[in-house]
Amino acid sequence: MMLKRSVRGRVHPFIVMDVLKEANRREAAGEDILHLEVGQPSTSAPAAVIAVAQAALGSDKLGYTEALGISPLRARIAQYYSERHDIDLAADRVVVTTGSSGGFMLAFLSAFDAGDRVALADPGYPAYRNILSAVGIEPVSIQTTLAERYQPTPELMERTRREFGQIDGLIVASPANPTGTMLRATEMKELTSYCDDNGIRLISDEIYHGITHGGVAETALNFTDNAFIVNSFSKYYSMTGWRVGWMVIPEDLHRSVECLAQNLFISVPTLSQRAACAAFDCTEELDKNVARYSANRDLLLRELPKAGFDRLSPADGAFYIYAEVDHLTEDSEALCRQLLAETGVALAPGTDFDRDRGRATIRFSFAGDTPIIAAAAGRLQTWWTSVS
């Protein structure tokens, strides 16, 4: 007899992880691979964070914490909003999460029911869509273009509502993955006002705050108290494997989030929470990383057109450049496989981020060391010379 299998598990794969697996296989076989596929800082956690963790290992039994996080970390996160954004935030509205992924799960489950519709920009981070689908919420694509800087607008939301009907939520990301574009203050204010006026719950992904290249990353918290603000220690703070992030939550959903967190996660790893308290005092070390990302960005924006990649996103923040490559291929996955095999450069196909149009786009991650980024650009230029 065939045993039942849940439809929840039939979500699309996170293709970049498949690319990483193949790149690692080739690397283990002795090939010289340059990793521009995964959005992960090449640096370790700040020295002070590691020191706190080492001390905690010797002095703390590292038992469970409260489901919403330890009080010192929640208070320090609230202080961050005062220091960075001049916002007086009660620590009670801060929830420590198992990375931003845990935050999205709590936000989706507390705010939406099965069958609700949540809009999100394409191209966008694939896990939004996949998590929504897994919990029975309908993801609704907003097809953005470079003309909108790949960001949703009230006008695009109106068009989406005319096409699909009731929209219950909207996810925005600024800086965004995969495009690196940001919403300016006026644009963020317009979107938050639109959502509040139309009963749409906003989820603002702000995990790349701190990594900007000339502009300022605006938080939706400056314009509304009804949104979920999702952030993480993974990107700017260079703590991907520590699996710790945070949310600022709407007051009306506080108890719902707490009960869900208790049952789904019990608590975020205690060691990571203890160590994360020190991360906010490491900005001098971390801003050096950002300076390197900016140098990498400038290098790629200058050199990629010489390799045939000449239609590029502005990359205002984060560590990604999104390239339109329909003049090169109608199958970005095949092109990425070809480039990996022929140049040793691992890239992410756009099908991860935009199922309808991603076969004509590629994402470059410039989170690595500058010599690696420069070498990758050189290999791609050599490849372009051989095929053009």
C-alpha positions in Angstrom: 0.0 0.0 0.0 1.3 3.4 -0.9 1.8 5.6 2.2 0.5 9.2 2.1 3.0 12.0 1.3 2.2 15.6 2.1 1.8 18.1 -0.7 3.6 20.6 1.6 6.9 18.9 0.8 6.5 19.5 -2.9 7.9 23.0 -2.9 10.4 24.0 -5.4 14.1 23.5 -4.6 16.4 26.4 -3.6 18.4 26.0 -6.8 21.4 28.0 -5.6 22.0 25.2 -3.0 22.0 22.7 -5.8 24.6 24.9 -7.6 26.7 25.0 -4.4 26.5 21.2 -4.1 27.8 20.8 -7.6 30.5 23.5 -7.2 31.7 21.8 -3.9 31.8 18.4 -5.7 34.0 19.8 -8.4 36.1 21.6 -5.8 36.6 18.3 -3.8 37.7 16.6 -7.1 40.5 19.2 -7.4 39.0 21.9 -9.6 39.7 25.5 -8.9 36.2 26.9 -8.1 35.4 30.6 -7.5 32.2 30.9 -5.5 29.9 33.7 -6.6 26.7 31.8 -6.1 25.9 31.9 -2.4 25.1 35.1 -0.5 27.4 34.4 2.5 30.1 36.7 3.9 33.6 35.2 3.6 34.5 36.6 7.0 33.9 34.9 10.3 31.8 36.5 13.1 33.4 39.5 14.8 36.1 38.8 17.3 34.1 40.1 20.3 31.2 37.8 19.4 33.5 34.8 19.3 35.1 35.8 22.7 31.6 36.0 24.3 30.7 32.6 22.9 33.9 31.0 24.1 33.4 32.4 27.6 29.7 31.2 27.7 30.8 27.7 26.8 32.9 27.6 29.9 30.5 29.3 32.3 26.9 28.7 31.1 24.9 25.5 31.0 23.2 26.8 27.8 19.7 25.6 28.7 16.5 26.7 27.1 15.6 30.4 27.1 12.2 32.1 26.9 10.7 31.6 23.6 10.9 35.2 22.6 14.6 35.4 23.4 16.8 36.5 26.3 16.1 39.9 27.8 19.6 41.4 27.3 19.5 40.7 23.6 16.0 42.0 23.1 16.9 45.2 25.0 20.1 45.6 22.9 18.1 45.2 19.7 15.7 47.9 20.8 18.6 50.1 21.6 19.9 49.6 18.1 16.7 51.1 16.7 17.3 54.2 18.9 20.9 54.5 17.8 20.5 53.8 14.1 17.0 55.1 13.4 16.1 57.4 16.3 13.1 55.2 17.1 11.9 54.7 20.7 11.1 51.0 20.7 9.9 48.8 23.6 12.0 45.7 24.0 8.8 43.8 24.4 8.1 44.1 20.7 11.4 42.4 19.8 11.4 38.7 19.2 14.7 36.8 18.7 14.3 34.2 15.9 16.2 31.2 14.5 17.7 33.3 11.7 15.4 35.4 9.5 13.8 32.1 8.2 12.3 31.5 11.6 11.0 35.0 11.7 9.3 34.6 8.3 7.6 31.4 9.5 6.3 33.1 12.7 5.1 36.1 10.7 3.3 34.1 8.1 1.6 31.8 10.6 0.5 34.5 13.0 -0.8 36.9 10.4 -2.3 34.7 7.7 -4.6 31.8 7.3 -4.5 29.0 4.7 -5.9 30.3 1.4 -4.9 33.9 2.1 -2.9 35.8 -0.6 0.5 37.4 0.0 2.1 39.5 -2.7 5.8 39.6 -3.4 8.0 41.0 -6.0 9.5 38.9 -8.8 12.5 38.7 -8.9 12.7 37.9 -5.2 14.1 35.6 -2.5 12.7 32.1 -3.4 12.2 31.0 0.2 9.4 33.5 0.7 7.3 31.8 -2.0 8.3 28.3 -0.9 7.5 28.8 2.8 4.2 30.5 2.0 3.2 27.6 -0.3 4.3 25.0 2.3 1.9 26.5 4.9 -1.0 26.8 2.5 -0.8 30.6 1.8 -1.0 31.6 -1.8 2.0 33.6 -3.1 1.0 36.2 -5.7 3.8 37.5 -8.0 4.3 41.2 -8.7 6.3 41.3 -11.9 8.7 44.2 -11.4 11.2 45.5 -13.9 14.3 47.6 -13.8 12.1 50.6 -14.4 10.7 50.1 -10.9 14.1 49.1 -9.7 12.6 45.6 -9.2 10.5 46.9 -6.2 6.8 46.9 -5.6 4.9 50.1 -5.9 1.3 51.2 -4.9 0.5 51.2 -8.6 1.7 47.7 -9.1 -0.2 46.6 -6.0 -3.4 48.1 -7.5 -2.8 46.2 -10.7 -2.2 43.0 -8.7 -5.5 43.5 -6.7 -7.4 44.0 -9.9 -6.1 40.8 -11.3 -6.2 38.5 -8.2 -8.7 40.2 -5.9 -8.2 40.3 -2.2 -4.5 40.7 -1.1 -3.8 40.0 2.5 -0.1 40.7 2.8 2.9 42.1 1.1 6.6 41.2 1.4 9.1 43.9 0.6 12.9 43.6 0.8 15.2 46.6 0.9 18.1 46.1 0.1 16.7 43.2 -1.9 18.0 39.8 -2.9 18.8 39.2 -5.8 18.8 42.7 -7.2 20.4 44.8 -4.4 18.0 47.6 -5.0 16.5 49.7 -2.2 13.4 51.6 -1.4 13.9 55.3 -0.8 12.2 56.9 2.2 9.3 58.4 0.1 8.8 55.0 -1.6 8.8 53.1 1.7 6.3 55.6 3.2 4.0 55.3 0.2 4.0 51.5 0.4 3.4 51.4 4.2 0.6 53.9 3.9 -1.0 51.9 1.0 -0.9 48.7 3.1 -2.3 50.4 6.2 -5.1 52.0 4.2 -6.1 48.8 2.5 -5.8 46.3 5.4 -2.7 44.6 4.0 -0.2 43.2 6.5 3.4 44.3 5.5 6.4 42.1 6.1 9.6 44.1 5.7 12.8 42.1 5.1 15.6 44.2 6.3 18.3 41.6 6.7 20.8 43.5 4.5 20.6 46.7 6.5 24.1 47.9 7.2 25.3 46.8 3.8 24.7 49.8 1.5 26.8 51.5 -1.2 26.2 55.2 -0.8 22.5 55.3 0.2 20.6 54.8 3.4 18.5 51.7 4.1 15.1 52.9 5.5 13.2 50.8 8.0 9.5 50.4 7.6 9.3 50.9 11.4 9.7 54.6 10.7 6.4 54.7 9.0 4.1 52.1 10.6 3.6 50.0 13.7 1.5 47.4 11.8 4.3 45.7 9.9 6.6 42.8 10.8 10.3 44.0 10.6 12.6 41.0 9.9 16.3 41.3 10.4 19.2 38.9 11.0 22.8 38.6 12.3 23.7 36.6 9.2 24.7 39.3 6.7 26.0 42.5 8.0 27.1 40.8 11.3 28.7 37.9 9.4 27.0 35.2 11.5 25.3 33.0 9.0 25.8 29.7 10.7 24.9 31.0 14.2 21.2 31.0 13.1 20.0 34.0 15.0 17.9 36.9 13.9 15.1 39.1 15.1 11.7 40.6 14.4 9.9 43.7 15.6 6.3 42.6 15.7 2.9 44.4 15.7 1.6 44.6 19.3 -1.7 42.9 18.3 0.1 39.7 17.3 2.4 39.5 20.3 0.7 36.5 22.0 0.2 34.7 18.8 3.9 34.9 17.9 4.9 33.9 21.4 2.7 30.7 21.4 3.8 29.8 17.9 7.5 30.3 18.9 7.0 28.1 22.0 5.6 25.2 20.1 7.6 25.4 16.9 11.1 26.3 18.1 11.0 26.3 22.0 13.9 28.8 21.9 16.7 30.1 19.7 20.1 28.5 20.5 21.3 30.1 23.7 24.9 30.3 22.8 24.0 32.3 19.7 21.8 34.7 21.6 24.5 35.3 24.3 27.1 36.0 21.7 24.9 38.2 19.5 24.6 40.8 22.3 28.2 41.8 21.5 27.7 42.1 17.8 26.3 45.7 17.9 29.5 47.0 19.4 31.6 45.7 16.5 30.7 48.2 13.8 34.3 49.3 13.1 35.2 45.7 12.2 32.0 45.1 10.3 32.2 48.3 8.3 35.5 47.2 6.9 33.6 44.2 5.5 31.1 46.6 3.9 34.0 48.6 2.4 35.2 45.4 0.8 31.8 44.6 -0.6 31.6 48.1 -2.1 35.0 47.6 -3.8 33.8 44.3 -5.1 30.6 45.8 -6.4 32.5 48.6 -8.2 34.9 46.1 -9.7 32.1 43.9 -11.1 30.0 46.8 -12.4 33.2 47.9 -14.3 34.4 44.5 -15.5 31.2 42.4 -16.2 30.2 44.4 -19.3 33.6 43.3 -20.8 32.4 39.7 -20.3 29.1 40.2 -22.1 27.0 41.0 -19.0 26.0 44.6 -19.7 22.5 44.9 -18.3 23.0 45.0 -14.6 20.9 46.1 -11.6 22.0 49.2 -9.7 23.1 47.1 -6.6 22.4 49.9 -4.1 22.9 47.5 -1.2 23.5 43.9 -0.1 26.2 42.0 -2.1 24.4 41.0 -5.3 24.2 42.1 -8.9 21.4 40.9 -11.1 22.1 40.6 -14.8 19.6 40.3 -17.7 21.2 37.7 -20.1 18.5 37.1 -22.7 21.0 38.1 -25.4 23.2 35.2 -24.2 20.7 32.4 -23.4 17.1 31.3 -23.0 18.2 28.9 -20.3 20.1 30.5 -17.4 20.5 27.2 -15.6 22.3 25.7 -18.6 24.5 28.8 -18.9 25.4 28.5 -15.2 26.3 24.9 -15.7 28.4 25.8 -18.7 30.2 28.6 -16.9 30.9 26.4 -13.9 32.4 23.6 -16.2 34.3 25.9 -18.5 35.5 28.7 -16.1 35.1 27.4 -12.6 32.9 30.3 -11.7 29.8 29.3 -9.8 26.8 31.6 -10.3 23.1 31.5 -9.4 20.6 31.2 -12.3 17.7 33.6 -12.2 15.1 30.8 -12.1 15.6 30.7 -8.4 14.3 34.2 -8.1 11.8 34.6 -10.9 10.1 31.4 -12.3 8.5 33.2 -15.3 11.4 35.3 -16.5 14.4 33.9 -14.6 15.6 31.8 -17.5 17.0 35.1 -18.9 18.8 36.3 -15.7 21.7 35.5 -13.5 22.8 36.6 -10.0 26.4 37.4 -9.0 27.2 37.4 -5.3 30.2 39.6 -4.4 30.4 38.7 -0.8 33.8 37.1 -1.1 37.4 38.4 -1.0 38.3 41.0 -3.7 41.0 38.8 -5.3 38.4 36.1 -5.9 36.0 38.5 -7.4 38.7 39.9 -9.7 39.8 36.5 -10.8 36.2 35.5 -11.5 35.7 38.6 -13.7 38.9 37.8 -15.5 37.8 34.2 -16.2 34.5 35.4 -17.5 36.1 37.9 -19.8 38.4 35.2 -21.2 35.3 33.0 -21.8 33.4 35.8 -23.5 36.4 36.4 -25.8 36.3 32.7 -26.8 32.6 32.6 -27.6 31.9 36.0 -29.1 
